[in-house]
Amino acid sequence: KKRMLSGIKPTGQLHLGSYIGALKHFVDYQDEYEVFAFIANLHCITVPQDPATLQKNLRDCVALYLACGLDPKKATIFLQTDVKEHAQLGYIMCCHTYMGELNRMTQFKDKQAKGETNLSGGLYTYPALMAADILLYDPDYVPVGDDQKQHVELTRDVAIRMNHRYGELFRVPEPLVAKVGARIMSLDDPTRKMSKSDHNDKGCVYLLDDLAKAKKKIMSAKTDSIGHVHFDPENQAGVSNLMQIYSCLNDNESFEQIEKDFEGKGYGDFKKAVADSVCDTLSKIQTRYQEVLSSGELEEVLTEGAAKARPIAAAKLDKVQRAIGMEIIE
Ligand code: TYM
């Protein structure tokens, strides 16, 4: 079986973008591939966090992995900090990544451009840690949303560089970015990505949103005055975003089919159909989320996941350290 690895950084509540762009793929692929899905808690602290909120988001993130259908019997689910090799290989990757490369990464660049001050060193070197997260496990594929593709490409570059310098250390992974749904946009401003750190709550549907609230957010999504359901991200960004959401939640129904189904109907009808699909998905996730929380299975899932991940990570770190000459070999 080919191996697949990805993670989510629970700096806030997971939303429709995290689900459609990432989590749903982990679930869809878990039969076909050997899936490693981790919770990137080291990455959370690159920006200041309130400890109590972070703790809650972490627990919710694990619970939502399961609630969305990841099966711990098939996929390896673990917390990044439970496998200490991430931090250690992260440091080594940092030493093999150029500042010029880190300077080009958009996340840091954007925050800097916005004039945000007191940005941490961790935020700057974060892509090197992400490279370690990936390369520890030799995955073939890394399913991510559009915004993370750049980091997977950096991972490839550093892997190739180190393989060249020290001999074959890492499998060079491919990013898997879906054609539809890899960049879900904010509902109230479809020129911006739907994001955990959104400026306001209206643009983002959280997986744990109350259904009435979720419906309202979809029904008041920004559209245009053209008035027919048509896929045209440039001129009909809002409607095109809703079409992506609808397609991803309805067995990847094609845009042509959606256009046909809603021909002659107004945006109100279409939004209602999108809202129904979203609420249907959320309702299933939320029911299962409650079951997961009351079952008390989280701890066991994480313990088992870490036990499966650790030996793989330890062997890789050891191989890397030996190749570099960092270990004394008798
Ligand atoms: P994070 O937590 O920001 O996002 C998790 C995943 O969700 C995708 N995503 C979206 N997809 C579509 N539309 C959106 N609006 C949207 N918002 C988020 C992201 O692209 C991502 O795939 N650095 C990563 C976490 C990470 C990681 C890794 C991922 C750490 N180490 C190793 C893969 C492999 C991050 O911050 O993702």
Boltz pocket constraint, residues with backbone or C-beta under 6 A from the ligand:
constraints:
  - pocket:
      binder: B
      contacts: [[A, 5], [A, 6], [A, 7], [A, 8], [A, 9], [A, 10], [A, 16], [A, 17], [A, 18], [A, 19], [A, 20], [A, 21], [A, 22], [A, 23], [A, 40], [A, 43], [A, 129], [A, 130], [A, 133], [A, 134], [A, 142], [A, 143], [A, 144], [A, 145], [A, 146], [A, 147], [A, 148], [A, 181], [A, 182], [A, 183], [A, 184], [A, 185], [A, 193], [A, 194], [A, 195]]
      max_distance: 6.0
